[in-house]
Amino acid sequence: MNTSPITKWDGATAYFTFADNPTVMLGLLALSAVIVVGSIIFGAFHEKECYVKVENGKH
């Protein structure tokens, strides 16, 4: 089943938004790093809180 409207790939190009702007790329990298680190920290606090509740019999 070939549903692609493209029949030839000769001369195909790609357009990457912000690829030529290092400041935006650095900002996106920093944002993703903050999200990942924040998720890990939030998960650690949540796990610690749940562990304390189970230890104290308050589940």
N, C-alpha and C positions, 0 to 999 in steps of 0.2 A: 504494500500500500504506500504509494509515493504521493503525498499531498503537498509537497513543497512547490511553491510557484517559481522557484529559482531552478533554471535548467542548466546554467553554466556558471562556474565560479571564477572565470577569468576576470581579472581586474577587481575582484572583491576587496573591499577595504573595511576597516573597523574604526569606529569613533568612540573613544573613551573619554567620558566627561571628567574633567579635572586632572587628566593624566599629565598635562604639561604644567601643572601648578603645584609645586612641592609643598607650599604652605597648606593647601587644602588637604593634600594627601597626608601630611603630618597630623593635621587636625583630626582627620578620620581615624588614623591609627591611634592617636591619643584617646579619642572617644571610645573606640573599641576596647582599648586596654583598661580604661576606667570601668567600663561595663563588666568586663571579665573579672577584674580584681574585686569590684564591688559585689558581684554575685558570689564569689568565693567567700568573702568576709561575711556577707549576709547568711550564707549557708552554714558557715562555721558557728555563728552566734545562734542560729536556729537549732542546730544539732546539739549545742551545749545546753540550751534551754530545755529541749526535750529530754536530754539525758538526765538533767537535774530533776525534772518532774517525775520521770520513771523511778529514779533512785528514791525519791521521797514518797512514792506511792500515789501520786496525784495525776495519773494518766486518765 
